[in-house]
Amino acid sequence: MAPPDLTRREFVNLSVGYALAVSPITAHALTTPSGDLETGEAMISVGDKKSMPAYFAHPKKKGSYPVVIVIHEIFGVHEYIRDVCRRLAKEGFYAVAPYLYFRHGDATKIADMTKLRTEIVGKVDQKTVWSDLDETTTWLGKQKSADASRVGLTGFCWGGSFVWTYAARNLKVKAGVAWYGRFVGEVSPLVAQYPLDIGATLTVPVLGLYGEKDKGIPLDTIEKMRGELKKGKTKSEIIVFAGAEHGFHADYRPSYHEASAKEAWQKLLSWFKTHGLGA
């Protein structure tokens, strides 16, 4: 039987702390203070008459801020993703992270990676995620502090791949930044396409941030994606950071590579500013 949809109370519970699958948490983990920010949880109505939980953060100061939709990594919306939202809010963005697994359960409470992949990640329908992201942009249009005419995307790992494919689908997105999202994989009833499939036709500019030592994303697939991007008209590009592994921005994990993470973050801010999302 399918798990029940997450309620607001359940989302508040899952949002506290880091995902169990990555314990213990390293000493590098950052915590961004929220004293000058407005933060909280929201419930977003989605196409199948359900409500999707989301975490948001934006400056408290009255204004209309450019938006960044944060597409979570494989572990769901846990403390790291929430903190990324707060970091973006500190830079003058309205950041929101929808919980795209909500129909299948709470990924943050599963300690075993195999169980996480089979019971939650492996059940997620790509087209449903695209639809949920559409509904997120609609919801943003109703928020006083969000400038829904200026929407950007960023995502990590699982979410990094969705940055590429959703940017190809929603041409209203101004720009995207994909952190080490896979380019290739097996097509299935739940996954219709991968970034490599849309590289040549992509029109929304996407910046890819990847690690040289990422064992799950070989350099040859990065070169293939670069080749596809060159066939198109977009000015998308991919940067590979020397010495960095998969998850190099995830400061709570052993894979964290501080120099690459800091440089890549500045690349993200510059990319968004260049493409009309300056705060």
Secondary structure per residue as TSV (DSSP state, phi and psi in degrees):
chain	resnum	aa	ss	phi	psi
A	1	M	-	360.0	138.6
A	2	A	-	-65.2	144.1
A	3	P	-	-69.0	151.4
A	4	P	-	-68.2	154.2
A	5	D	-	-61.6	147.3
A	6	L	-	-71.7	131.4
A	7	T	-	-86.1	172.2
A	8	R	H	-58.5	-44.0
A	9	R	H	-62.6	-42.4
A	10	E	H	-64.9	-35.5
A	11	F	H	-68.2	-40.6
A	12	V	H	-58.2	-40.6
A	13	N	H	-66.5	-42.8
A	14	L	H	-72.1	-21.6
A	15	S	T	-80.0	-10.8
A	16	V	S	-89.3	119.7
A	17	G	S	90.6	-176.6
A	18	Y	-	-98.5	161.0
A	19	A	-	-63.5	139.1
A	20	L	G	-63.5	-28.0
A	21	A	G	-67.6	-10.7
A	22	V	G	-117.6	15.0
A	23	S	-	-72.4	147.4
A	24	P	S	-80.6	160.9
A	25	I	-	-86.2	136.8
A	26	T	-	-76.5	165.8
A	27	A	T	-71.9	-10.5
A	28	H	T	-78.0	-12.8
A	29	A	-	-55.9	129.0
A	30	L	-	-96.3	148.7
A	31	T	-	-129.7	117.7
A	32	T	-	-91.7	122.0
A	33	P	-	-64.1	147.8
A	34	S	-	-117.1	18.4
A	35	G	T	-57.8	-35.8
A	36	D	T	-101.9	17.1
A	37	L	E	-119.0	155.0
A	38	E	E	-101.2	118.4
A	39	T	E	-129.4	158.9
A	40	G	E	167.0	-174.8
A	41	E	E	-108.6	147.0
A	42	A	E	-133.7	160.2
A	43	M	E	-117.8	119.6
A	44	I	E	-103.5	124.4
A	45	S	E	-69.0	131.8
A	46	V	-	-119.6	174.5
A	47	G	T	-59.7	-27.9
A	48	D	T	-97.2	29.2
A	49	K	S	63.1	30.8
A	50	K	-	-109.9	172.0
A	51	S	E	-120.1	124.2
A	52	M	E	-100.0	125.5
A	53	P	E	-68.3	151.6
A	54	A	E	-152.8	150.2
A	55	Y	E	-108.2	138.4
A	56	F	E	-132.9	158.3
A	57	A	E	-153.4	136.5
A	58	H	E	-155.9	163.4
A	59	P	E	-60.5	144.9
A	60	K	S	-69.9	-30.9
A	61	K	S	-59.1	134.8
A	62	K	S	-58.7	133.3
A	63	G	S	171.0	177.0
A	64	S	-	-119.2	110.3
A	65	Y	E	-105.1	143.9
A	66	P	E	-60.3	150.1
A	67	V	E	-103.5	142.4
A	68	V	E	-128.3	118.8
A	69	I	E	-86.0	122.3
A	70	V	E	-98.2	114.9
A	71	I	E	-94.2	115.4
A	72	H	-	-65.1	160.3
A	73	E	-	-77.4	-174.4
A	74	I	T	-59.2	-24.3
A	75	F	T	-86.0	1.4
A	76	G	-	86.2	-165.5
A	77	V	S	-88.3	92.4
A	78	H	-	-118.2	-168.0
A	79	E	H	-59.4	-36.4
A	80	Y	H	-61.4	-45.7
A	81	I	H	-66.7	-39.7
A	82	R	H	-60.5	-40.9
A	83	D	H	-69.0	-35.1
A	84	V	H	-59.1	-41.1
A	85	C	H	-60.4	-43.3
A	86	R	H	-66.6	-36.8
A	87	R	H	-63.1	-42.2
A	88	L	H	-66.2	-38.9
A	89	A	H	-62.8	-36.7
A	90	K	H	-62.0	-27.0
A	91	E	T	-88.5	2.1
A	92	G	T	97.1	20.9
A	93	F	-	-106.5	158.0
A	94	Y	E	-96.6	107.1
A	95	A	E	-105.2	137.3
A	96	V	E	-139.4	134.8
A	97	A	E	-119.0	98.7
A	98	P	E	-71.9	143.2
A	99	Y	-	-87.7	92.8
A	100	L	T	-78.5	-3.3
A	101	Y	T	-97.1	2.5
A	102	F	T	-57.0	-26.0
A	103	R	T	-71.9	-17.0
A	104	H	T	-114.1	-9.0
A	105	G	-	128.9	-170.0
A	106	D	-	-104.1	100.3
A	107	A	G	-64.9	-26.9
A	108	T	G	-68.8	-18.2
A	109	K	G	-98.3	5.3
A	110	I	-	-103.3	119.6
A	111	A	-	-87.3	-26.3
A	112	D	-	-91.1	124.9
A	113	M	H	-66.4	-37.4
A	114	T	H	-63.0	-43.7
A	115	K	H	-63.9	-40.0
A	116	L	H	-60.7	-44.5
A	117	R	H	-68.4	-38.7
A	118	T	H	-82.5	-39.9
A	119	E	H	-85.9	-21.9
A	120	I	T	-126.7	-64.9
A	121	V	G	-59.7	-41.6
A	122	G	G	-70.8	-7.8
A	123	K	G	-102.8	-2.5
A	124	V	-	-80.3	129.6
A	125	D	-	-91.4	123.9
A	126	Q	H	-57.6	-43.2
A	127	K	H	-66.9	-31.9
A	128	T	H	-68.4	-38.6
A	129	V	H	-61.7	-44.8
A	130	W	H	-57.4	-44.0
A	131	S	H	-63.9	-41.0
A	132	D	H	-64.7	-34.9
A	133	L	H	-69.6	-35.4
A	134	D	H	-59.0	-45.5
A	135	E	H	-66.8	-30.8
A	136	T	H	-65.2	-41.5
A	137	T	H	-66.8	-35.7
A	138	T	H	-63.8	-44.9
A	139	W	H	-59.9	-41.4
A	140	L	H	-60.8	-33.9
A	141	G	T	-64.7	-14.1
A	142	K	T	-101.0	0.1
A	143	Q	-	-96.3	125.0
A	144	K	T	-60.1	-33.0
A	145	S	T	-89.2	-1.1
A	146	A	E	-106.7	129.8
A	147	D	E	-93.0	91.6
A	148	A	E	-70.9	-3.2
A	149	S	E	-84.4	-8.4
A	150	R	E	-128.1	89.5
A	151	V	E	-115.1	130.0
A	152	G	E	-121.3	164.7
A	153	L	E	-125.3	144.7
A	154	T	E	-145.1	151.3
A	155	G	E	-161.3	157.6
A	156	F	E	-123.5	132.4
A	157	C	T	58.4	-114.4
A	158	W	H	-51.0	-44.3
A	159	G	H	-71.9	-25.7
A	160	G	H	-63.4	-39.8
A	161	S	H	-64.4	-37.9
A	162	F	H	-69.2	-26.7
A	163	V	H	-58.8	-46.2
A	164	W	H	-63.8	-51.0
A	165	T	H	-72.7	-34.6
A	166	Y	H	-74.4	-34.0
A	167	A	H	-61.4	-32.6
A	168	A	H	-72.3	-23.7
A	169	R	H	-91.9	-40.0
A	170	N	-	-107.2	98.8
A	171	L	T	-75.5	-4.2
A	172	K	T	-79.3	-15.1
A	173	V	-	-67.5	131.8
A	174	K	-	-79.3	-36.7
A	175	A	E	-167.8	158.3
A	176	G	E	-135.4	155.0
A	177	V	E	-132.1	114.4
A	178	A	E	-105.7	121.5
A	179	W	E	-97.5	113.3
A	180	Y	S	37.9	51.1
A	181	G	-	-91.2	138.9
A	182	R	-	-61.6	145.3
A	183	F	-	-96.8	-25.5
A	184	V	-	-132.4	163.6
A	185	G	-	173.6	-175.0
A	186	E	-	-88.7	126.4
A	187	V	-	-71.8	139.5
A	188	S	-	-147.3	176.1
A	189	P	S	-58.9	-22.8
A	190	L	S	-98.5	-17.2
A	191	V	-	-128.0	106.8
A	192	A	-	-84.5	-30.2
A	193	Q	-	-155.7	162.7
A	194	Y	-	-123.9	164.8
A	195	P	H	-52.2	-37.6
A	196	L	H	-61.2	-27.9
A	197	D	H	-70.8	-23.8
A	198	I	H	-114.9	2.9
A	199	G	T	-56.9	-41.4
A	200	A	T	-73.8	-21.7
A	201	T	T	-108.7	0.1
A	202	L	-	-62.8	132.0
A	203	T	-	-115.6	-21.7
A	204	V	S	-81.1	128.2
A	205	P	-	-68.6	124.6
A	206	V	E	-123.2	135.5
A	207	L	E	-103.6	123.2
A	208	G	E	-99.4	131.7
A	209	L	E	-118.0	112.4
A	210	Y	E	-132.7	158.3
A	211	G	E	-102.0	138.2
A	212	E	T	-61.2	-33.8
A	213	K	T	-103.0	21.8
A	214	D	-	-72.4	110.2
A	215	K	T	-71.8	-21.6
A	216	G	T	-89.6	-13.4
A	217	I	S	-130.3	84.8
A	218	P	-	-59.4	152.0
A	219	L	H	-61.0	-28.7
A	220	D	H	-68.0	-31.2
A	221	T	H	-73.5	-30.2
A	222	I	H	-64.7	-41.8
A	223	E	H	-66.3	-36.0
A	224	K	H	-63.4	-41.4
A	225	M	H	-66.4	-41.0
A	226	R	H	-58.9	-40.6
A	227	G	H	-62.8	-40.1
A	228	E	H	-67.2	-40.5
A	229	L	H	-62.9	-35.0
A	230	K	H	-66.4	-22.9
A	231	K	H	-74.9	-21.9
A	232	G	S	-94.4	-173.1
A	233	K	S	-100.8	-10.9
A	234	T	-	-72.6	156.0
A	235	K	-	-99.6	35.5
A	236	S	-	-65.9	153.9
A	237	E	E	-151.2	163.4
A	238	I	E	-127.5	130.8
A	239	I	E	-111.2	131.1
A	240	V	E	-110.2	125.6
A	241	F	E	-95.8	122.5
A	242	A	T	-62.7	134.4
A	243	G	T	80.3	-5.1
A	244	A	-	-91.2	142.0
A	245	E	-	-100.1	-178.4
A	246	H	T	-62.6	139.9
A	247	G	T	75.6	26.0
A	248	F	T	-66.9	-17.8
A	249	H	T	-88.8	-14.6
A	250	A	-	-75.9	91.2
A	251	D	T	-65.8	-13.6
A	252	Y	T	-88.7	-2.8
A	253	R	S	-116.6	155.9
A	254	P	T	-60.4	-21.7
A	255	S	T	-73.4	-6.9
A	256	Y	-	-57.8	130.8
A	257	H	-	-124.0	96.9
A	258	E	H	-55.1	-48.9
A	259	A	H	-61.0	-45.3
A	260	S	H	-66.7	-40.7
A	261	A	H	-61.4	-44.9
A	262	K	H	-67.9	-42.4
A	263	E	H	-64.9	-42.4
A	264	A	H	-64.7	-37.0
A	265	W	H	-62.4	-40.9
A	266	Q	H	-66.8	-35.2
A	267	K	H	-62.5	-40.7
A	268	L	H	-59.8	-50.2
A	269	L	H	-61.3	-41.7
A	270	S	H	-66.0	-39.5
A	271	W	H	-62.3	-46.7
A	272	F	H	-63.9	-41.7
A	273	K	H	-64.0	-42.4
A	274	T	H	-60.3	-31.8
A	275	H	T	-106.6	31.9
A	276	G	T	84.7	16.0
A	277	L	-	-114.5	24.4
A	278	G	-	-64.4	135.2
A	279	A	-	-79.3	360.0
